[in-house]
Amino acid sequence: MRLIRANYLSKPEFDAENMKQVSAAAEGLCFWVKAIDIYNKIAKVVEPKKEKLKKSELMHEKVFRAKKTLVKIICLKEKTPFKTKNAILQEDKSKFNRFLENERGRWDSNLKVLKIEYEVFKRNCLIGAVYVELLNNVDYDERKVLLLL
């Protein structure tokens, strides 16, 4: 992606309007390259967040197990029923679960948007490929006439 950004996307003449003057296929490829760039940027943002979520879930599970063990030890030392201390653990667990549900809702809404963008991206790629294939054997003047129809 660095090479594409440096060699193509950084140049002001790499624009859909400029490419349209050259050919419809070049315009389609221009849209495709820009879409790939956007997808790459989004993926670089989302992937570390997925990793952080996995790590935080694992960490929470470790903390929960350690806290549960500590409560058992305290219960044995104080000779109090474990159920009262266990209720405290359940409360902490329910708070964390509510937090995760809110976070999941946010992720689900972001996922819906990304799915829509992905579908649009696939259609644009298909349109670009069709342009390239159909207009491959047509000379420049005939392409201009066909595109104006």
Backbone hydrogen bonds in HBPLUS format (Angstrom, degrees):
<---DONOR---> <-ACCEPTOR-->    atom                        ^
c    i                          cat <-CA-CA->   ^        H-A-AA   ^      H-
h    n   atom  resd res      DA  || num        DHA   H-A  angle D-A-AA Bond
n    s   type  num  typ     dist DA aas  dist angle  dist       angle   num
A0005-ARG N   A0001-MET O   2.82 MM   4  6.03 165.5  1.84 155.3 159.3     1
A0006-ALA N   A0002-ARG O   2.85 MM   4  5.98 158.6  1.89 147.2 153.8     2
A0007-ASN N   A0003-LEU O   2.74 MM   4  5.74 165.1  1.77 150.5 155.4     3
A0008-TYR N   A0004-ILE O   2.86 MM   4  5.42 151.1  1.94 139.3 146.3     4
A0009-LEU N   A0004-ILE O   3.11 MM   5  6.45 157.7  2.16 144.9 150.9     5
A0010-SER N   A0005-ARG O   2.94 MM   5  5.76 128.9  2.20 150.4 157.0     6
A0011-LYS N   A0008-TYR O   3.07 MM   3  5.57 153.6  2.14 113.4 121.4     7
A0014-PHE N   A0011-LYS O   3.17 MM   3  5.58 159.2  2.22 110.1 116.5     8
A0019-MET N   A0015-ASP O   2.88 MM   4  6.09 161.8  1.91 157.2 163.1     9
A0020-LYS N   A0016-ALA O   2.81 MM   4  5.90 141.7  1.96 142.6 153.0    10
A0021-GLN N   A0018-ASN O   3.23 MM   3  5.41 132.8  2.47  97.7 109.2    11
A0022-VAL N   A0019-MET O   3.01 MM   3  5.13 130.6  2.26  97.9 111.3    12
A0023-SER N   A0019-MET O   2.94 MM   4  6.26 167.1  1.96 169.4 165.6    13
A0027-GLU N   A0023-SER O   3.15 MM   4  6.45 150.2  2.24 139.3 147.5    14
A0028-GLY N   A0024-ALA O   2.93 MM   4  6.23 159.6  1.97 149.9 154.8    15
A0029-LEU N   A0025-ALA O   2.89 MM   4  6.15 158.2  1.94 149.9 156.1    16
A0030-CYS N   A0026-ALA O   2.86 MM   4  6.01 147.4  1.97 141.5 150.6    17
A0031-PHE N   A0027-GLU O   2.99 MM   4  6.35 160.5  2.03 152.8 156.8    18
A0032-TRP N   A0028-GLY O   2.97 MM   4  6.18 157.5  2.02 145.6 152.4    19
A0033-VAL N   A0029-LEU O   2.87 MM   4  6.08 162.4  1.90 152.2 155.5    20
A0034-LYS N   A0030-CYS O   3.02 MM   4  6.24 163.0  2.05 151.1 155.8    21
A0035-ALA N   A0031-PHE O   2.89 MM   4  6.09 151.3  1.97 147.2 155.6    22
A0036-ILE N   A0032-TRP O   2.92 MM   4  6.19 156.7  1.97 151.4 157.5    23
A0037-ASP N   A0033-VAL O   3.03 MM   4  6.27 152.3  2.11 144.2 151.6    24
A0038-ILE N   A0034-LYS O   3.03 MM   4  6.33 157.5  2.08 146.8 152.0    25
A0039-TYR N   A0035-ALA O   2.91 MM   4  6.13 165.8  1.93 153.4 157.4    26
A0040-ASN N   A0036-ILE O   2.90 MM   4  6.07 156.6  1.95 147.0 153.4    27
A0041-LYS N   A0037-ASP O   3.02 MM   4  6.30 157.0  2.07 148.5 154.2    28
A0042-ILE N   A0038-ILE O   3.00 MM   4  6.28 161.5  2.03 154.9 159.7    29
A0043-ALA N   A0039-TYR O   2.88 MM   4  6.07 162.8  1.90 152.8 157.9    30
A0044-LYS N   A0040-ASN O   3.03 MM   4  6.22 151.4  2.12 145.7 152.7    31
A0045-VAL N   A0042-ILE O   3.06 MM   3  5.21 133.1  2.28 100.0 112.9    32
A0046-VAL N   A0042-ILE O   2.94 MM   4  6.19 161.2  1.97 157.6 163.0    33
A0047-GLU N   A0043-ALA O   3.02 MM   4  5.87 170.4  2.03 150.1 152.8    34
A0049-LYS N   A0046-VAL O   3.06 MM   3  5.23 119.0  2.45 101.6 117.2    35
A0050-LYS N   A0046-VAL O   3.00 MM   4  6.33 148.9  2.09 154.6 164.1    36
A0051-GLU N   A0047-GLU O   3.09 MM   4  6.41 159.9  2.13 152.9 157.9    37
A0052-LYS N   A0048-PRO O   2.89 MM   4  6.15 158.0  1.94 147.1 153.1    38
A0053-LEU N   A0049-LYS O   2.96 MM   4  6.13 156.5  2.01 145.1 151.3    39
A0054-LYS N   A0050-LYS O   3.03 MM   4  6.33 160.3  2.07 150.7 155.3    40
A0055-LYS N   A0051-GLU O   2.93 MM   4  6.19 163.6  1.96 152.7 157.3    41
A0056-SER N   A0052-LYS O   2.82 MM   4  6.01 159.3  1.86 151.5 157.3    42
A0057-GLU N   A0053-LEU O   2.94 MM   4  6.13 153.6  2.01 148.8 155.7    43
A0058-LEU N   A0054-LYS O   3.00 MM   4  6.26 158.7  2.04 149.0 154.7    44
A0059-MET N   A0055-LYS O   2.83 MM   4  6.04 159.5  1.87 149.3 155.7    45
A0060-HIS N   A0056-SER O   2.84 MM   4  5.96 156.9  1.90 143.8 150.1    46
A0061-GLU N   A0057-GLU O   3.05 MM   4  6.24 155.8  2.11 143.1 149.4    47
A0062-LYS N   A0058-LEU O   3.01 MM   4  6.33 155.6  2.07 148.8 155.2    48
A0063-VAL N   A0059-MET O   2.87 MM   4  6.13 163.8  1.89 154.7 159.2    49
A0064-PHE N   A0060-HIS O   2.79 MM   4  5.94 160.0  1.83 150.3 156.4    50
A0065-ARG N   A0061-GLU O   2.97 MM   4  6.18 159.4  2.01 146.3 151.4    51
A0066-ALA N   A0062-LYS O   2.92 MM   4  6.17 159.5  1.97 149.4 155.3    52
A0067-LYS N   A0063-VAL O   2.80 MM   4  5.98 159.1  1.84 152.2 158.3    53
A0068-LYS N   A0064-PHE O   2.88 MM   4  6.05 154.2  1.95 145.9 153.3    54
A0069-THR N   A0065-ARG O   2.98 MM   4  6.22 156.3  2.04 145.8 151.9    55
A0070-LEU N   A0066-ALA O   2.91 MM   4  6.16 157.0  1.96 146.8 153.5    56
A0071-VAL N   A0067-LYS O   2.88 MM   4  6.13 156.7  1.94 148.7 154.7    57
A0072-LYS N   A0068-LYS O   3.02 MM   4  6.28 154.7  2.08 145.5 152.1    58
A0073-ILE N   A0069-THR O   2.99 MM   4  6.30 156.3  2.05 148.4 154.7    59
A0074-ILE N   A0070-LEU O   2.89 MM   4  6.18 161.3  1.93 152.4 157.5    60
A0075-CYS N   A0071-VAL O   2.83 MM   4  6.00 158.6  1.88 149.5 155.7    61
A0076-LEU N   A0072-LYS O   2.95 MM   4  6.17 155.6  2.01 146.8 153.2    62
A0077-LYS N   A0073-ILE O   2.94 MM   4  6.19 153.4  2.01 146.6 154.3    63
A0078-GLU N   A0074-ILE O   2.80 MM   4  5.97 166.5  1.82 157.2 160.4    64
A0079-LYS N   A0075-CYS O   2.72 MM   4  5.39 120.2  2.08 134.6 148.6    65
A0080-THR N   A0075-CYS O   3.22 MM   5  5.14 136.5  2.42 130.0 139.5    66
A0086-ASN N   A0082-PHE O   2.76 MM   4  5.92 153.9  1.83 155.5 164.6    67
A0087-ALA N   A0083-LYS O   2.98 MM   4  6.11 140.1  2.14 139.7 148.3    68
A0088-ILE N   A0085-LYS O   3.07 MM   3  5.25 124.9  2.38  98.3 111.8    69
A0089-LEU N   A0085-LYS O   3.24 MM   4  6.71 152.7  2.32 144.6 151.6    70
A0090-GLN N   A0086-ASN O   2.90 MM   4  6.25 154.1  1.96 149.4 156.7    71
A0091-GLU N   A0087-ALA O   2.99 MM   4  6.26 150.9  2.07 145.4 152.6    72
A0092-ASP N   A0088-ILE O   3.06 MM   4  6.40 160.7  2.10 151.4 155.8    73
A0093-LYS N   A0089-LEU O   2.86 MM   4  6.10 157.7  1.91 150.0 157.0    74
A0094-SER N   A0090-GLN O   2.83 MM   4  6.06 153.4  1.90 146.8 153.8    75
A0095-LYS N   A0091-GLU O   2.98 MM   4  6.26 152.6  2.06 147.9 155.1    76
A0096-PHE N   A0092-ASP O   3.04 MM   4  6.31 162.7  2.08 149.8 154.1    77
A0097-ASN N   A0093-LYS O   2.87 MM   4  6.09 154.5  1.93 147.1 154.9    78
A0098-ARG N   A0094-SER O   2.93 MM   4  6.14 153.7  2.00 144.9 151.1    79
A0099-PHE N   A0095-LYS O   3.04 MM   4  6.34 157.2  2.09 147.1 153.4    80
A0100-LEU N   A0096-PHE O   2.86 MM   4  6.18 159.2  1.91 150.4 156.1    81
A0101-GLU N   A0097-ASN O   2.83 MM   4  6.08 150.6  1.92 147.1 155.3    82
A0102-ASN N   A0098-ARG O   3.00 MM   4  6.26 158.8  2.04 149.6 154.5    83
A0103-GLU N   A0099-PHE O   2.94 MM   4  6.21 159.4  1.98 149.3 155.7    84
A0104-ARG N   A0100-LEU O   2.73 MM   4  5.89 150.1  1.81 144.0 153.1    85
A0105-GLY N   A0101-GLU O   2.90 MM   4  6.14 152.0  1.98 145.5 152.5    86
A0106-ARG N   A0102-ASN O   3.08 MM   4  6.41 155.6  2.14 146.6 152.7    87
A0107-TRP N   A0103-GLU O   2.91 MM   4  6.19 159.5  1.95 149.5 155.4    88
A0108-ASP N   A0104-ARG O   2.74 MM   4  5.94 157.6  1.79 151.3 157.9    89
A0109-SER N   A0105-GLY O   3.00 MM   4  6.22 158.4  2.05 147.0 151.9    90
A0110-ASN N   A0106-ARG O   3.03 MM   4  6.29 158.5  2.08 146.9 153.0    91
A0111-LEU N   A0107-TRP O   2.76 MM   4  5.97 148.6  1.86 147.2 157.0    92
A0112-LYS N   A0108-ASP O   2.95 MM   4  6.23 150.2  2.04 146.7 153.7    93
A0113-VAL N   A0109-SER O   3.24 MM   4  6.54 159.4  2.29 146.0 150.3    94
A0114-LEU N   A0110-ASN O   2.96 MM   4  6.24 160.9  2.00 149.1 154.6    95
A0115-LYS N   A0111-LEU O   2.83 MM   4  6.04 150.2  1.92 148.5 156.6    96
A0116-ILE N   A0112-LYS O   3.08 MM   4  6.36 157.6  2.13 148.0 153.2    97
A0117-GLU N   A0113-VAL O   2.96 MM   4  6.24 165.5  1.98 153.1 157.2    98
A0118-TYR N   A0114-LEU O   2.82 MM   4  5.95 147.0  1.92 141.8 151.4    99
A0119-GLU N   A0115-LYS O   2.96 MM   4  6.23 154.3  2.02 147.5 153.5   100
A0120-VAL N   A0116-ILE O   3.02 MM   4  6.33 161.4  2.06 153.7 158.5   101
A0121-PHE N   A0117-GLU O   2.89 MM   4  6.05 153.7  1.96 142.5 150.5   102
A0122-LYS N   A0118-TYR O   2.86 MM   4  6.15 156.6  1.91 150.8 156.2   103
A0123-ARG N   A0119-GLU O   3.01 MM   4  6.27 161.2  2.04 149.3 154.1   104
A0124-ASN N   A0120-VAL O   2.90 MM   4  6.14 161.3  1.94 152.0 157.3   105
A0125-CYS N   A0121-PHE O   2.95 MM   4  6.19 153.4  2.02 148.7 155.9   106
A0126-LEU N   A0122-LYS O   2.95 MM   4  6.20 157.0  2.00 148.2 154.5   107
A0127-ILE N   A0123-ARG O   2.85 MM   4  6.12 161.2  1.88 154.4 159.5   108
A0128-GLY N   A0124-ASN O   2.92 MM   4  6.09 160.0  1.96 145.3 150.9   109
A0129-ALA N   A0125-CYS O   2.90 MM   4  6.15 156.5  1.96 148.1 154.6   110
A0130-VAL N   A0126-LEU O   2.88 MM   4  6.11 155.9  1.94 150.0 156.8   111
A0131-TYR N   A0127-ILE O   2.90 MM   4  6.15 161.7  1.93 152.2 156.9   112
A0132-VAL N   A0128-GLY O   2.99 MM   4  6.22 163.5  2.02 148.4 152.7   113
A0133-GLU N   A0129-ALA O   2.93 MM   4  6.13 162.8  1.96 148.6 153.4   114
A0134-LEU N   A0130-VAL O   2.78 MM   4  5.88 173.3  1.79 160.1 162.3   115
A0135-LEU N   A0131-TYR O   2.92 MM   4  5.73 161.8  1.95 147.7 153.4   116
A0138-VAL N   A0135-LEU O   3.42 MM   3  5.18 163.3  2.45  98.8 103.2   117
A0143-ARG N   A0139-ASP O   3.03 MM   4  6.29 151.0  2.12 152.5 161.7   118
A0144-LYS N   A0140-TYR O   3.09 MM   4  6.40 154.9  2.16 150.6 156.4   119
A0145-VAL N   A0141-ASP O   3.23 MM   4  6.55 156.3  2.29 145.3 150.9   120
A0146-LEU N   A0142-GLU O   2.91 MM   4  6.17 161.4  1.95 150.3 155.6   121
A0147-LEU N   A0143-ARG O   2.87 MM   4  6.03 158.8  1.91 154.2 159.4   122
A0148-LEU N   A0144-LYS O   3.19 MM   4  6.30 137.7  2.38 138.0 147.9   123
A0149-LEU N   A0146-LEU O   3.26 MM   3  5.40 145.8  2.38  99.4 108.8   124
